[in-house]
Amino acid sequence: MNWRPGEVGEFHRIAIVRLSSFGDVVMAMPALAGLRATYPKAHIAWIVESRARNVLEAHPAIDEIIEFPRSRWRSLWKQRFGVIRSVPEVRRFYRSLRDRRFDLAIDFQGNMKSGTCTWATRAPVRIGYARDECREWNTLFTNHHWSPGGQPLHRMDRDRLLVGQVGVPFAPCPILPAYSPADRAASRDLKIAGDTRPIVILHPGTSDFMPHKRWPQEAWIQLGDGLVRRSGARVLLSWGPGEEATARSVQRGMTETAELLPDTPSVKSLGAALTLADLVVGGDTGPVHLAVLQGIATVALLGPGDPRHYYPYGHADRAFYRRTACSPCRFRACPSLDCMRGIEVAPVLEKCVQILHRGTGSVT
């Protein structure tokens, strides 16, 4: 193939490798949009785990979703002789990637798991991040590497610059998730005729996988009450799997009235509910990154992660972060969580009030 890095190539079958997490998949979507605009006739497939798959379903820029069966394999491995029994399944999966005959694979994740998928495609061009941006020897599985040169880039920018290696211009070209009537069903009845109050959605929970990213419940309670009193806001509490108890606890603790969002059975149904909001507030979680992608004004409470990578895109001033001696860190078990507990309610409330009183309700 007559192709050099930075140029548009003759790529007809493209594999995107971003297996997880939900938030990281969302932040790679602008890069997907750029790929589709640059290669409008290419077959684009996205390899992803089941827990992040839903947000990609029916996306107009994707031709095929390939599910990486991590959950299935892990359940097998826990059984007697499970590792041996899983070998045929593992071989079939990786062989199926080879048989699709991709000519380009792009690894946005940069670890061993994603690297094995990238390598298994046998694509002649396999693009990934350089060693300083990767983990677990990922560079062994790719043959073209790019590095931001130590620049602390937002994850959306980093991914868009990576696809620049195949000639994708660094330009906004949003293609948002496609919501069906079924996706919108859970939040269809939330609108109240004649109600002019600004809607603020608070997302106080995180998955069990990320307990270190939770702001204390008492802080959420104070924020919710403050939003009602100072802005006359209608406060809705959103929640995902395993997070309902947290949302209910915040609701019960508030002096002012707050509503619990109805059960949103999928990521996309939660994303559809978020579109009702004038403002979304949450931690470093998938729903918050999805709100940002959809142009909803968002305030993010960032603890262990580097805020330069995860702030609400275009609005670094809407990220709240308290640096500690161990910041940033990747540890999920922490006895103190000083980085989250140190974020004070008053400045967060003040920023929310400013956004609501400005009346924009959108990211510019």
Order of alpha helices (4+ residues) and beta strands (2+ residues): beta-alpha-alpha-beta-alpha-beta-alpha-alpha-beta-alpha-beta-beta-alpha-alpha-beta-alpha-beta-alpha-beta-alpha-beta-alpha-beta-alpha-beta-alpha-alpha
